[in-house]
Amino acid sequence: MRRLLLLSISIITSSSLAIINATNETAFAQKLNCNDSANLNQSQINECAYLFYQSEDKKLNQAYKKVLTTLSASRKQKLVNTQKAWIKFRDASCDFERSEVEGGSMSPTIYYGCMQQLTKVRTQELINYLQTK
């Protein structure tokens, strides 16, 4: 009985923390107007760059999953291998681009801006593949 009570408390606590975290992220995003960069400090610009990248990454994952559903087993594995190699390339390329301002306050903006741009291009490549199928 005690174990069941502890498990219930743990689940309720975890759920409550998840709700609080989601609420805090939503409130933060609402306060942060990423389209008004003239009124943002560097830390906020860095956060916006990260949010823009995350948005593109979600689109990439959606397109990738759609393409996977159209492929035979052997072609799926080739795409999986290709995507893994592309991710390594993207990350290394953006790390190189960021190295010009390494340690500076703009470093995250440069890195996530690069990640966003390369991810957007890759997403379009996958969408183009779907459209030619």
JOLINDA-V215454 format. One record per residue. N is the residue number from 1. RES is the residue in one small letter. OMEGA is omega in whole degrees, -180 to 180 (999 if undefined). Layout:
N_RES_OMEGA / N_RES_OMEGA
This chain:
1_m_-179 / 2_r_178 / 3_r_179 / 4_l_178 / 5_l_179 / 6_l_178 / 7_l_179 / 8_s_178 / 9_i_179 / 10_s_-180 / 11_i_180 / 12_i_179 / 13_t_179 / 14_s_180 / 15_s_180 / 16_s_179 / 17_l_178 / 18_a_179 / 19_i_179 / 20_i_-180 / 21_n_179 / 22_a_178 / 23_t_179 / 24_n_179 / 25_e_179 / 26_t_179 / 27_a_179 / 28_f_-180 / 29_a_179 / 30_q_179 / 31_k_-175 / 32_l_179 / 33_n_-176 / 34_c_178 / 35_n_-180 / 36_d_-173 / 37_s_179 / 38_a_-178 / 39_n_180 / 40_l_173 / 41_n_-175 / 42_q_178 / 43_s_179 / 44_q_177 / 45_i_177 / 46_n_179 / 47_e_178 / 48_c_178 / 49_a_178 / 50_y_180 / 51_l_177 / 52_f_178 / 53_y_-179 / 54_q_178 / 55_s_178 / 56_e_-180 / 57_d_176 / 58_k_178 / 59_k_178 / 60_l_-178 / 61_n_178 / 62_q_180 / 63_a_180 / 64_y_180 / 65_k_179 / 66_k_180 / 67_v_-179 / 68_l_-178 / 69_t_-178 / 70_t_-171 / 71_l_172 / 72_s_-177 / 73_a_-178 / 74_s_178 / 75_r_176 / 76_k_-178 / 77_q_177 / 78_k_178 / 79_l_178 / 80_v_179 / 81_n_178 / 82_t_-178 / 83_q_177 / 84_k_179 / 85_a_179 / 86_w_179 / 87_i_177 / 88_k_178 / 89_f_-179 / 90_r_-178 / 91_d_180 / 92_a_180 / 93_s_-179 / 94_c_175 / 95_d_176 / 96_f_-179 / 97_e_180 / 98_r_-174 / 99_s_178 / 100_e_180 / 101_v_-177 / 102_e_178 / 103_g_179 / 104_g_-178 / 105_s_179 / 106_m_-175 / 107_s_179 / 108_p_179 / 109_t_179 / 110_i_-177 / 111_y_-177 / 112_y_173 / 113_g_177 / 114_c_-180 / 115_m_179 / 116_q_-176 / 117_q_-180 / 118_l_178 / 119_t_178 / 120_k_179 / 121_v_-180 / 122_r_178 / 123_t_180 / 124_q_176 / 125_e_180 / 126_l_177 / 127_i_178 / 128_n_178 / 129_y_-180 / 130_l_-177 / 131_q_179 / 132_t_179 / 133_k_999
